[in-house]
Amino acid sequence: MSKSEKLIERFKNMPTDFTFDEMVKLLSIFGYEMETKGKTSGSRVEFHHDEYQAIMFHKPHPSNIIKGYVMKLVFSQLKDNGCF
């Protein structure tokens, strides 16, 4: 099993310690690219894809752990896009 497949399986299990860096890697596997709006965006980030609707959420802070509701939002969007 490749690193990408392991990351996807880890995400599907909805761990409570999934990090922002792992989320960036996961979304890049499916062709999403992160975009920030510069200094005015605050902690908001958007992930764009050529074919699918953008995914937008706030960077976690002060820790790097993604919140549960964001995990569910991203999972739902990826599932709707046919990623898994």
MIGU-870764 format. One record per residue (C-alpha): residue number from 1; residue in one letter; z negated, y, x negated. Coordinates in nm, 3 decimals, always signed. Layout:
BEGIN
<node i="NUM" aa="A" w="Z" v="Y" u="X"/>
...
This chain:
BEGIN
<node i="1" aa="M" w="+0.000" v="+0.000" u="+0.000"/>
<node i="2" aa="S" w="+0.101" v="+0.337" u="-0.145"/>
<node i="3" aa="K" w="-0.125" v="+0.642" u="-0.176"/>
<node i="4" aa="S" w="+0.060" v="+0.805" u="+0.113"/>
<node i="5" aa="E" w="+0.010" v="+0.503" u="+0.338"/>
<node i="6" aa="K" w="-0.360" v="+0.492" u="+0.246"/>
<node i="7" aa="L" w="-0.399" v="+0.860" u="+0.330"/>
<node i="8" aa="I" w="-0.224" v="+0.815" u="+0.665"/>
<node i="9" aa="E" w="-0.449" v="+0.517" u="+0.751"/>
<node i="10" aa="R" w="-0.756" v="+0.714" u="+0.647"/>
<node i="11" aa="F" w="-0.651" v="+1.000" u="+0.874"/>
<node i="12" aa="K" w="-0.588" v="+0.767" u="+1.169"/>
<node i="13" aa="N" w="-0.947" v="+0.641" u="+1.138"/>
<node i="14" aa="M" w="-1.069" v="+0.999" u="+1.198"/>
<node i="15" aa="P" w="-1.320" v="+1.016" u="+0.912"/>
<node i="16" aa="T" w="-1.586" v="+1.286" u="+0.925"/>
<node i="17" aa="D" w="-1.527" v="+1.375" u="+0.559"/>
<node i="18" aa="F" w="-1.150" v="+1.446" u="+0.562"/>
<node i="19" aa="T" w="-1.086" v="+1.746" u="+0.337"/>
<node i="20" aa="F" w="-0.848" v="+2.039" u="+0.368"/>
<node i="21" aa="D" w="-0.667" v="+1.924" u="+0.054"/>
<node i="22" aa="E" w="-0.612" v="+1.581" u="+0.209"/>
<node i="23" aa="M" w="-0.478" v="+1.750" u="+0.525"/>
<node i="24" aa="V" w="-0.229" v="+1.952" u="+0.320"/>
<node i="25" aa="K" w="-0.110" v="+1.632" u="+0.149"/>
<node i="26" aa="L" w="-0.091" v="+1.445" u="+0.480"/>
<node i="27" aa="L" w="+0.118" v="+1.712" u="+0.648"/>
<node i="28" aa="S" w="+0.347" v="+1.738" u="+0.346"/>
<node i="29" aa="I" w="+0.415" v="+1.364" u="+0.377"/>
<node i="30" aa="F" w="+0.563" v="+1.437" u="+0.721"/>
<node i="31" aa="G" w="+0.767" v="+1.733" u="+0.595"/>
<node i="32" aa="Y" w="+0.537" v="+2.022" u="+0.684"/>
<node i="33" aa="E" w="+0.497" v="+2.318" u="+0.450"/>
<node i="34" aa="M" w="+0.192" v="+2.543" u="+0.443"/>
<node i="35" aa="E" w="+0.238" v="+2.914" u="+0.499"/>
<node i="36" aa="T" w="-0.022" v="+3.186" u="+0.489"/>
<node i="37" aa="K" w="+0.032" v="+3.538" u="+0.608"/>
<node i="38" aa="G" w="-0.100" v="+3.694" u="+0.289"/>
<node i="39" aa="K" w="-0.423" v="+3.892" u="+0.279"/>
<node i="40" aa="T" w="-0.413" v="+3.964" u="+0.654"/>
<node i="41" aa="S" w="-0.423" v="+3.599" u="+0.761"/>
<node i="42" aa="G" w="-0.789" v="+3.543" u="+0.679"/>
<node i="43" aa="S" w="-0.857" v="+3.171" u="+0.685"/>
<node i="44" aa="R" w="-0.571" v="+3.092" u="+0.925"/>
<node i="45" aa="V" w="-0.297" v="+2.869" u="+0.791"/>
<node i="46" aa="E" w="+0.024" v="+2.752" u="+0.951"/>
<node i="47" aa="F" w="+0.223" v="+2.441" u="+0.868"/>
<node i="48" aa="H" w="+0.593" v="+2.469" u="+0.944"/>
<node i="49" aa="H" w="+0.851" v="+2.197" u="+0.991"/>
<node i="50" aa="D" w="+1.226" v="+2.231" u="+1.038"/>
<node i="51" aa="E" w="+1.233" v="+2.016" u="+1.353"/>
<node i="52" aa="Y" w="+0.884" v="+2.027" u="+1.504"/>
<node i="53" aa="Q" w="+0.646" v="+2.286" u="+1.641"/>
<node i="54" aa="A" w="+0.422" v="+2.451" u="+1.383"/>
<node i="55" aa="I" w="+0.062" v="+2.336" u="+1.340"/>
<node i="56" aa="M" w="-0.189" v="+2.616" u="+1.299"/>
<node i="57" aa="F" w="-0.564" v="+2.608" u="+1.234"/>
<node i="58" aa="H" w="-0.834" v="+2.777" u="+1.028"/>
<node i="59" aa="K" w="-0.928" v="+2.660" u="+0.682"/>
<node i="60" aa="P" w="-1.274" v="+2.509" u="+0.687"/>
<node i="61" aa="H" w="-1.547" v="+2.713" u="+0.525"/>
<node i="62" aa="P" w="-1.790" v="+2.722" u="+0.357"/>
<node i="63" aa="S" w="-1.728" v="+2.350" u="+0.299"/>
<node i="64" aa="N" w="-1.384" v="+2.193" u="+0.256"/>
<node i="65" aa="I" w="-1.431" v="+1.936" u="+0.538"/>
<node i="66" aa="I" w="-1.193" v="+1.953" u="+0.837"/>
<node i="67" aa="K" w="-1.369" v="+1.985" u="+1.173"/>
<node i="68" aa="G" w="-1.333" v="+1.706" u="+1.429"/>
<node i="69" aa="Y" w="-1.147" v="+1.915" u="+1.686"/>
<node i="70" aa="V" w="-0.888" v="+2.010" u="+1.421"/>
<node i="71" aa="M" w="-0.844" v="+1.643" u="+1.330"/>
<node i="72" aa="K" w="-0.778" v="+1.560" u="+1.697"/>
<node i="73" aa="L" w="-0.538" v="+1.853" u="+1.734"/>
<node i="74" aa="V" w="-0.334" v="+1.752" u="+1.428"/>
<node i="75" aa="F" w="-0.339" v="+1.383" u="+1.527"/>
<node i="76" aa="S" w="-0.212" v="+1.468" u="+1.875"/>
<node i="77" aa="Q" w="+0.064" v="+1.691" u="+1.741"/>
<node i="78" aa="L" w="+0.180" v="+1.435" u="+1.485"/>
<node i="79" aa="K" w="+0.177" v="+1.162" u="+1.748"/>
<node i="80" aa="D" w="+0.380" v="+1.379" u="+1.988"/>
<node i="81" aa="N" w="+0.631" v="+1.437" u="+1.707"/>
<node i="82" aa="G" w="+0.672" v="+1.063" u="+1.659"/>
<node i="83" aa="C" w="+0.519" v="+1.058" u="+1.311"/>
<node i="84" aa="F" w="+0.312" v="+0.753" u="+1.410"/>
